[in-house]
Amino acid sequence: MSKVRVTQVKSKNSATKKQEATLLTLGIRRIHQSVEIEMNPVYKGMVDKVLHLVKVEVIN
C-alpha cells in the first residue's frame, strides 16, 4: 500500500460530530497538523469522509 500525508487545512467547527471523531481517530487535533499513514481501505474510508477538511499528499 502507499503512504500518504494527511494535513488538516480547514476548521472542524462546521463539521459534524462524526467527522470530528474521524479526525481524532486519524490523529489530527488542530489545523496544519499532519500525520503520515499507510493507506488501506479503512483509512481511505476515513479520509473520504473528511476530504473537505484535509489535504492528502502521496509520499514516495
C-alpha positions in Angstrom: 0.0 0.0 0.0 1.0 3.6 -0.4 1.9 6.0 2.3 0.2 9.4 2.5 0.4 12.6 4.5 -2.9 14.0 5.7 -3.0 17.6 6.8 -6.0 19.5 8.2 -6.5 22.7 6.2 -9.9 23.8 7.3 -11.6 24.3 10.7 -13.6 21.5 12.2 -16.2 24.0 13.6 -18.6 23.3 10.7 -18.0 19.5 10.8 -20.5 17.1 12.3 -19.6 15.1 15.5 -18.8 12.0 13.4 -16.4 14.0 11.2 -14.7 15.5 14.3 -14.3 11.9 15.7 -12.9 10.7 12.4 -10.2 13.5 12.6 -9.3 12.5 16.1 -9.1 8.8 15.1 -6.7 9.8 12.3 -4.6 11.6 14.9 -5.3 15.1 13.7 -6.1 17.6 16.5 -5.6 21.1 15.0 -5.3 23.0 11.8 -2.0 22.5 9.9 -1.2 19.3 11.8 0.0 16.4 9.6 0.0 12.7 10.1 1.6 10.1 7.8 -0.5 6.9 7.4 -0.2 3.7 5.4 -3.3 3.8 3.1 -5.6 0.8 3.4 -9.3 0.5 2.9 -10.1 1.5 6.5 -8.1 4.7 6.3 -9.3 5.5 2.8 -12.9 5.5 4.0 -12.0 7.8 6.9 -10.1 10.2 4.7 -13.0 10.3 2.2 -15.4 11.3 5.0 -13.4 14.4 5.9 -11.9 15.2 2.5 -13.4 18.7 2.5 -11.3 19.4 5.7 -8.0 17.9 4.8 -5.3 17.9 2.1 -3.8 14.5 1.1 -0.3 14.1 -0.4 1.3 10.8 -1.6 4.7 10.1 -0.1 7.3 8.2 -2.1 
